[in-house]
Amino acid sequence: MKSLFFLLLFISSFAQEKQGIVNYGYIKSLLLGNKNGHEFNAQLIFDGNQSYFVSEKDSLENDINNNTQIQTLATNEKDGNTKTIGAIGNRAFLTTFTGNQIYYNKNKDSLWSYLRNPKNMYISEKKPLIKWNFNKETKKIGVYTCHKASATFRGRDYIVWYTTEIPIPYGPWKFNGLPGLVLEAYDTDFYIYFFFKNIQYPLEKIIKIDFIKESPDSSFIKWYTYEDYLKIIEEDNATKYEKMLLAAKQMENFFPVKPKIRERYIEITN
C-alpha cells in the first residue's frame, strides 16, 4: 500500500502540466456480448487535473478514419443531434454530432456526463469509487508493458490493463484512479470492450478541454443525478415492454420477453 501511495504522489507531480490524447477502438455489444457489436472510435484528452472522454461521435469517425463514408439519416433541429450511419468493410457506425461524453475534474472529484440514451441527459455525480484488485500478470500493448487489474462496477465485472510507463490515473469511460494510463478495458462477457490504438503524449501544443463547449455549471442545462438516471432507464425499459405487450395482441405466436437492462445500458446498478 505504501508503494502505491508514493506512486500516486509521483503521478500527481509528474502529470501536473503535461497533456495528451489517446485514441481507442470501442466495441459496444450490449445485445450480443463477445465483441459482436458495433465498433466505434473513442478518444481521451487529459492533463494533470482533468480528463475528457468521447465516443460514438461523427467527427471521430471522419477524422480518425478518413475513408469512412457517412450517410445522414436524420437531423433533430431542436437539439442539433444528427443520427448517422456509415461503414468500413464489415464495421457499422451509429453516431451523432455530440456523441457520448464524460468529463472528470480531479480537483472537484466529480464527473459530468452527456448521454444520448434513454434520452439526452446531462448527469452530475461525485467520482465513483472503484475498488480495484491488482494482479501480477502483465502483457505488452503496443510498446508499453501493462499490468492487470479487475473490479466489479455498476453491474459488470471489468478487467483493465494499465501502464505505469505513462503515470496518468485516467482511462476510457469512467476507469479512473489506477497508477497508470488504462490502455485496454472490458467486462468479462465482452459487452463493453475498449482497446488501444495510439497516443500523443506529451502534446507539444496545449489544447483546451471543453465539455459540450459549456461549463458544467451552465445554468440553462438540466442536470440529473446518477439516481435519476437509474430511475429513468427503469421507466424506459418498462415502457418498451408495455409496447411489446400491445403489439403481441395483434400478432400470433408472439410472446414478448421483458428486455434486460444489462443488455441495453452500460451502467445498470450501484
N, C-alpha and C positions, 0 to 999 in steps of 0.2 A: 504493500500500500504506500509506503514511503517513497519508493522509486516512482510510482505512478504520480504521486503528488508533485515531486520535483520535475517530472517530465511535463506535467501540465503547466507548471510555472515557467518552464523553458519555452513552451509553446506560446504562452501569453507574451513574453518579451520578444521572441523571435518573429512573431507574425504581426506585431503591432502596426507596422506601416506597409507591409507587403500585400499585394493584391494579385489575384489570379482568376483564371477561367478554366473550368473543367467541362468537357463535353462527354455526355453519356449516351448510350443507347438505352431505351426503356421499352420493355415488352410487357404489355398490360393484358393479362389473360384471366380476367375475373370470372368468366363463364366456363373456361376450359381448363385452366391450370397448365402445367407442364410446358410453359413458354409457347403456347399455341395461339396467342392473341395478336393484336395489332402491335406493330413496332413503331416507336416514335424516337425523335431526338430530344434530348433534355440537356439543360445547361445549369451550371452552378457558378455564380460570380461571388467572390468573397474578398474580405480584407480582415484585419485583425479584430474588428469589432462587430462585423455583420456578415450575413450571407443571404443570397437571393437565388432561389431555385425556380426554374420554369420548365414546363413540359407541355406537349400537345399544342404547340403554338405554330401558327402559319410561318412566321419568319424563320424559325429554326429549321423547318423542312426545306425552305427555299435557300437559306444561307449555307447550311452545312452540306446539303446535297444539291449542287447546282443543277443537276439534271432531273430534279423532281418535277413532275407535271402536276400542277394543282388545278382542279376544276371547282369553280364556285357553285355551291348548291343553293345557298340561301343567305340573305343578309337581314339581320334584325336591326332596323333603324333606331329602335328605342335604346338598345344598349351597345350598338356598334359591333356586336359579335357577328362574324361571318363563318358559317359552317362550311368546311371544305373537305374534299376527299381527293386523294391522288394515289399514285403507285410507283414503286420502283421494283420491277420484277414481280415477285410474289408479296411484296410488302405493301400493306394498305395503311393509309393515314386518315384519321379523323381528327381535325384540328380546328382551332378558332383563332381569331386575331389576337386575343389576350392570352389564351392558354390557361393552364393551372399554375398558380404562383404561390410561393412560400417565402416570406421574409423573416429572418431571425436577427434580433438585436441582442448581442451578448450583454451589453451594459444594462439593458432593461429586462434581461432574462425572459423575453417574451417572443411569441411567434404571431405573425399576421398572415392570413392566407386568403387567396381568392380561388374559389372552387366553382366549377360550372355545373356540378351535379349535387343534389337533385334539381337545384336551381342556382342561379348566380348568387353566390353567398360570400360575404366578407366575414372572416372568423378571426377573433382575437382571443388569445389564450396565453397563459404562462407556459414557458418551455416545459414540455412533458419530461418527466424523469424516466429515463430508460435504464433499467438495471442490467448492465452488460455483464456477461460471463466470458472471461478471457480464456483462450485456448492456445497451446504452444505450437499448433500447426501453422505452417507458413506456405506461401506459394508466390510465384512470380506473376505479376500482371504488368505487361509491358516491360519496362526496365526496373520496376520497383518490387522490392520484397514486401509482401503484405502479410499481416497477421490476422488470425481469425477471431471473431467474437460473435456471440449469439445473445438473443434476448426475446422475450415474449412482449409484444407491444400491440395494444389495441386489437386483440383478437387473432393475431397471427404470430407464428414462431419465425423469427428472422435470423439470418446469418449474414454477417458483413465481413468484408476484407478491407483492412485499412493499412496505410503505410506510414511509419514514423519518419521515413525519409522526407516526407512533406508534413512537418509537425503542425498541422492545422486541424482544429477539432470540428470540422464540418463534413458533410456528405450529402448525397442526394436526398430529396424529400425531407424528412424530419430526423434523419440519423445524425444527430449532433452529440458532442461530448466525449468522443473517443480520443485517444492520444495520437491521432494522426488522421490524415485525409482518407475518407472512405472511397475506394475505387470500384467496389462491387458490392451489391446488396440484393437479397432475395428472401422470400419466405420459403418454407420447406416444401410447399406444394407448387412453387413457381407460378403463383397467381400474379406476383409482382417480381420483376427482375430488372435491375439496373446494372449496366456493365460499362466499363471504362472505354473511352475512345481516344481522347488526347487531352493534353493540358498545356496551358500557357501560364508559367509561374517562375519568377515573379513577372508581372507585366511592366514593360518599360514606360508605358503611358497610363496615368491614372484615369479610370473611368468612373462616372457617377453611378452609384447603385440606386435605382429607382424601384419602388414598389407601386405598381399600377400608376406610375407617374404622379402619384399624390402621396402626401404624408399619411401614415396610419392614423394620425389624429384629425384627419379631414372631417369636418362637421357634417357634410352632406352625405356621407356614406353610412349606411345602417350596418352596424357591427353585431354579429351573433357570437354567442359563447359556444364552446365545444358541446355543452349540454344541449343547447338549442339545435345544433347540427344533428345530434343523435336523435332528437325528437322528430325533426323534420324528415330524416330518412326513414324512420319507422312509419310515419304517416304516409310518405310517398310509397313505401312498399305495400301498405295496406290498401291504398287507393288503386294501385296497379292490379292487385289481387281481386278487388271488387269488380274491376272492369273485365277481368278474365272470367269471373263467375257469370256476369251478364252475357258475355259472348258465348259461354258454354250452353246457355239456354237456347241459342239459335243454331247450335251445331250438334250433330250426332257424334257419339263416341269421343267427345272431347271432355276430359276430366282434368281441370286446371289444378296445378300444384302451386302453392304459395311460394313466390320467389324467395330464395335465401339471401339475406342481407349481405353475407360474406361473399356471395358471388356477384354482387353489384357494386360494392363500395370497398375502398381500401381500409378505411377506419370504421370499425364496427362495434367496438366496445371500449370501455376504460381498461 
